[in-house]
Amino acid sequence: MNKIMSMFCFQCQEASKGIGCTLSGVCGKTPEVANIQDLLLFVVRGISVYNQELRKAGNASPEADKFVFDGLFMTITNANFDKQAIINKIKAGLALKNELGKKVTLPNPPDECTWNGDESEFETKAATVGVLRNSDEDIRSLKELVHYGIKGMAAYVEHAWNLNNENPEIFGFMQHALAEITRNDITIDELISLTLETGKYGVSAMAQLDAANTSHYGNPELSEVNIGVGKNPGILISGHDLKDLEELLQQTEGTGVDVYTHSEMLPAHYYPQLKKHKHLVGNYGNAWWRQKEEFETFNGPILFTTNCIVPPTKNATYTDRIYTTGASGLEGATHIPARVNGEPKDFSAIIEHAKKCLPPTQIESGKIVGGFAHAQVLALADKVVDAVKGGAISKFFVMAGCDGRMKSRNYYTEFAEKLPKDTVILTAGCAKYRYNKLPLGDINGIPRVLDAGQCNDSYSLAVIALKLKEVFGLEDINDLPIIYNIAWYEQKAVIVLLALLSLGVKKIHLGPTLPAFLSPNVTKVLVDNFGIGGISTVDEDIAAFLA
C-alpha cells in the first residue's frame, strides 16, 4: 500500500471530500483499524459462502450465523476502534471458516474461502481485500450498496437475537448476499436485483426487531422524558441495545445509582417495561456527535452498547469512564464481556465505578415528548384521519435518519422551523435532535413532531404509511400526503432506504449529501427508477415539496 493512500473507506456520509477517507477516518478510525476491519469482512464473507452451502443441505451452523452478524456489526461506522479486539475476532473467524470448509466442497471457491493466513499476513492481506478490490466503478458501487445494507440489517438482527428472537431465513439471505458479492462474474442486473432483495429482507429484519422489542417491553406509548438531572451519581448508557439497558437497570436497582439514556437510547423511555424503573431518571445530552462536551459534564461512567462512539481527545477527562460491550470497542476502555449460558452480563464494575463519581452536572432542563411508534399512532388514527380530511393537517414529512457533525445539517433545524404549521414531522433515529426540542406546537392535540424511536424503529413509519394508505383507500403508497426528507449517516440508514424502496416508496430525498459509494451510473438508476434526490436550500425544498 502506498504512502498516499493508507486506507480507503467511503461507507458513511462524512467520507472525506465526498469521495472517501484515505489517510485516516473522519470518524476517528486509524488506517490500521480500517484495514483490519476490511480483513474481518473478508473472513465474514468466506464463512458466509460455506454456511450458505451448508444451509442448502439443511446443516447450517448457528455459530456461523452469529459470527456473521457480530462481525458485520463490529465494522459499522463508530462501533469498534479496538484493533486487537478485531484481530481476535478474525482469528476466531478463521478457525470457524476452516471447520466449515471441511464439510463443503466448492468447484471454484473465492479467495475469501481459500486464504488461511496466519497473523503475520494480516496486514498484507488486509491491504488487498477492501473496497477497491473491485476495479469496475459500477460493480463496486452496487456491491458496497448491498454490503452496507447487510451491515445495517446485521445490527437489527443482533438486537433481536439478544431478545431470543431469530429468523434463519434472514440469516440465509444475509449470507447468500455476502456470497454473491464475492463473485467476480456477477452482472450489473444481478446486483440491482440483489439490492432490491436486500431491501425486502430489511423490512423483515425491522419487523422482527419490532416484534422482539414490543413482546419484551410492551408497545411504546406517549411519554414525557426528563432532560434534567437528579442528585445521585449516574451511569450514562449510549448506543441502541435495549437488553443491555434492561440488565443494567435490574442490577442498579437499590444501589443509589441512577441511569440516564444518551442519544439513540432516548426511546427506551417510551417502553412500559423499561420506564417502570424509577431510577431511569431521564435523557442526558443530544445526538452522538456532541459527546465530547457532554461526557465531560456527566461526571459518571458511560456505557456504549453499540455504535456511535467518538474517540476522546488526549485531553478528555472522561476517557477512564468509558465502558464498552457487545460489538462496540475502544482501545483503553473497559469491555464488559458477552453473556454466557444465558446469564445476564455482569455490570458490577461500572456500577461500583459510578458510586465513586459526582452526580451529573445539569446542562438543560425540561421535558421532551415521544413514543409515537405505530401502535400509538394507530391508536390516534381516527384523530389523525379527521385532521387530514378536515384540512388541519396538509402533509406529513418523514425526517427520520441520523445526525452528524457537519454544519450543513443545520438545514434540518431550519427546515423544521420553516415548515407550515399545518404539517406534521414523522421521525425516528438521532436526526430528531435537530428539532425535537423546538416549540413547534401541535395540531388539534397531535404534536407536530411524532417520534417513533430509534433508527431501528423506522419500521414504524412504514407501518403508519401503509395503514394510512389503507384508511384512505389509495392504490399507491406514493399518493399519500407524505414527503420523505431523510438525513443519513451510516449503514443502518442504508438498509432503511433500501427497505423503503422495496415497499415502493419513491421520491425520497437524502442529505446533507448523497452517498459517496454511489457511482454516477448507479445514482442515475436510483433517480430514474425511484426518484431519489438530494437537497438544496430550505426555502427551495419546501417550495418544491408543497407545490
C-alpha positions, -999 to +999 in steps of 0.1 A: +000+000+000+015+034-009+020+063+014-006+085-003-035+061+004-031+042+036-067+032+037-099+036+017-134+039+033-165+056+020-192+039+039-205+069+059-219+104+050-188+121+063-165+104+037-136+129+032-143+154+004-174+134-006-151+107-020-136+086+007-112+086+037-077+077+025-053+089+053-074+084+084-111+082+090-132+113+097-149+090+123-116+085+141-105+052+126-068+048+121-057+033+088-046+002+108-081-003+122-098+005+089-077-021+071-081-048+098-119-042+096-117-049+059-100-082+067-127-091+092-153-085+065-133-107+041-134-135+067-171-130+072-177-133+035-158-166+034-178-180+063-210-169+045-200-188+014-195-220+033-225-217+056-249-209+028-239-242+012-244-260+045-278-243+048-289-257+014-281-291+028-301-284+060-270-283+081-263-246+087-240-237+116-257-215+143-222-204+154-216-191+118-249-173+118-240-154+149-204-148+138-216-132+106-239-106+122-214-100+150-186-094+126-206-071+104-218-051+133-182-046+146-174-028+113-203-003+113-192+033+115-183+044+150-187+010+165-153-005+172-119+012+173-101-016+192-076-032+167-068-061+190-104-070+196-109-071+158-078-092+153-091-116+179-124-118+160-105-125+128-086-154+144-118-169+157-134-165+123-105-182+105-108-212+129-146-213+122-141-210+085-116-238+084-140-261+103-169-252+079-146-258+049-140-294+059-177-300+053-181-283+020-166-289-015-167-259-038-156-263-075-144-227-078-140-212-043-134-175-040-103-160-024-124-155+008-125-193+012-090-203+002-070-178+023-059-193+056-031-169+066-015-166+100-014-134+119+019-123+103+000-120+070-029-100+083-017-065+074-005-075+040-038-093+031-059-065+046-044-041+021-058-061-008-094-070+003-110-036+009-135-017-012-110-011-041-107-048-047-134-043-073-119-022-102-152-016-120-168+016-105-204+005-110-199-031-098-180-017-068-208+008-061-236-018-062-216-044-042-210-019-015-246-007-015-256-043-008-227-048+017-238-017+037-274-027+036-265-061+050-244-044+077-274-023+087-295-055+087-269-072+110-275-045+136-312-052+137-307-089+137-283-088+166-306-067+188-334-092+181-311-122+188-303-107+222-340-109+229-341-145+218-358-137+185-341-151+154-351-159+118-330-184+099-345-171+066-329-137+073-296-153+082-298-173+050-304-142+028-276-122+045-251-150+038-264-155+003-259-118-004-224-118+010-216-149-010-229-132-042-206-102-038-176-125-037-183-133-073-161-118-100-186-127-127-217-111-112-235-087-135-250-052-130-285-066-135-279-093-109-266-067-084-296-044-089-319-073-083-299-083-052-301-047-039-339-047-041-340-081-024-318-067+003-344-041+009-372-067+011-353-086+038-345-053+055-383-049+061-384-084+075-354-077+098-370-045+111-404-062+116-385-090+136-369-064+158-401-045+164-418-078+174-389-086+197-389-052+214-426-049+219-431-085+231-405-079+258-411-043+268-446-035+256-457-011+228-441+023+231-465+049+244-469+086+246-442+097+271-426+128+286-389+124+291-370+144+317-338+161+303-327+174+337-307+155+363-311+140+398-290+142+429-275+107+427-244+095+408-253+081+374-244+058+346-250+071+310-259+044+285-255+050+248-260+030+216-291+010+208-293-023+227-323-025+250-314-058+265-282-042+279-302-014+294-327-038+309-300-058+327-282-026+338-315-013+353-320-045+371-285-045+385-286-009+396-319-013+414-315-001+450-278+008+446-282+046+447-270+048+412-293+064+386-294+055+349-296+081+321-300+074+284-279+091+257-287+098+220-303+068+204-312+053+238-337+080+244-367+059+231-361+034+259-383+058+280-413+050+258-414+013+267-437+005+296-415-023+310-384-001+310-398+032+322-413+015+352-378+016+367-379+048+388-341+052+387-342+055+349-341+093+355-340+108+321-321+115+289-288+134+291-275+154+262-281+153+225-270+134+194-239+112+195-215+137+180-219+161+209-205+136+234-170+152+237-185+181+256-214+163+273-195+134+286-172+158+305-201+172+324-219+139+331-192+131+357-201+094+358-192+063+337-206+059+302-216+025+287-215+021+249-237-008+238-233-004+201-220+022+176-219+060+180-185+062+197-164+093+191-129+085+203-120+110+230-092+136+226-060+132+246-071+160+270-105+144+277-112+139+314-137+111+308-115+085+290-112+063+320-150+064+325-158+047+291-170+011+291-180-009+260-199-041+254-213-061+226-200-051+191-185-018+204-149-014+213-124+014+221-087+009+228-081+016+266-118+013+275-131-015+299-150-040+278-179-059+296-180-095+283-209-111+265-235-132+282-225-168+290-251-197+290-280-172+291-268-155+322-270-116+323-239-095+316-220-085+347-223-047+351-208-047+387-176-029+377-193+000+361-218+003+390-190+004+415-173+030+394-204+051+393-208+051+431-174+069+434-185+097+410-202+130+414-238+134+402-242+147+366-239+184+360-272+198+347-268+211+311-305+217+303-340+213+319-375+204+309-391+175+291-394+162+255-423+141+242-421+109+222-434+074+220-452+076+186-444+042+173-470+025+151-492+012+179-495+046+195-501+065+162-527+039+151-545+044+184-548+080+173-557+071+137-593+085+138-580+118+151-552+119+125-575+110+096-601+136+107-573+162+108-562+153+073-597+152+059-607+184+076-576+202+063-559+207+097-530+185+085-519+192+050-488+170+048-466+146+068-428+150+064-407+119+072-375+133+086-361+101+101-324+091+100-291+102+115-275+133+128-239+142+123-212+169+128-214+188+095-227+224+098-248+217+067-271+196+090-284+229+104-306+226+073-328+202+092-334+225+121-342+254+098-364+231+077-385+220+107-388+256+118-400+269+084-425+241+077-461+254+076-480+250+109-504+225+093-476+199+087-465+171+109-430+156+112-426+118+115-392+109+128-370+081+141-333+080+148-310+107+162-318+131+133-346+142+157-322+160+179-320+188+153-356+198+161-372+177+189-367+204+215-381+232+193-415+247+203-433+235+172-467+231+189-495+207+180-524+203+156-557+196+174-537+179+202-515+160+178-478+170+184-462+183+153-432+161+159-441+124+162-410+105+174-413+067+167-380+059+184-345+047+173-333+044+137-343+007+143-379+019+146-381+034+112-402+003+105-430+020+125-431+049+099-436+023+071-464+006+091-480+040+096-478+049+059-492+015+049-521+019+074-529+054+061-529+041+026-555+015+036-576+040+056-577+065+027-584+037+002-554+045-020-539+022-046-503+036-044-484+045-012-469+075-031-504+090-033-503+097+004-496+133+016-462+122+028-428+137+018-396+119+026-367+142+035-342+119+053-308+127+069-284+097+066-251+090+082-242+053+084-252+018+073-284+014+093-297+043+073-288+024+041-310-006+050-338+018+059-336+034+025-335+000+007-364-011+028-385+019+018-376+013-019-387-023-016-421-011-003-425+011-034-418+044-019-405+070-044-391+105-044-370+101-013-346+129-007-313+122+011-290+147+027-269+165+035-251+148+007-257+117-014-236+087-005-200+087-018-203+050-027-229+056-053-212+059-087-228+083-113-244+054-132-258+038-101-271+072-089-288+076-123-305+042-119-319+053-085-330+086-098-346+072-129-364+043-112-371+057-078-369+094-080-341+096-054-329+131-049-306+153-028-314+186-010-308+222-019-318+252+003-346+250+029-367+276+011-363+260-023-370+225-010-401+235+010-415+253-020-409+223-042-423+198-017-455+219-012-460+227-049 
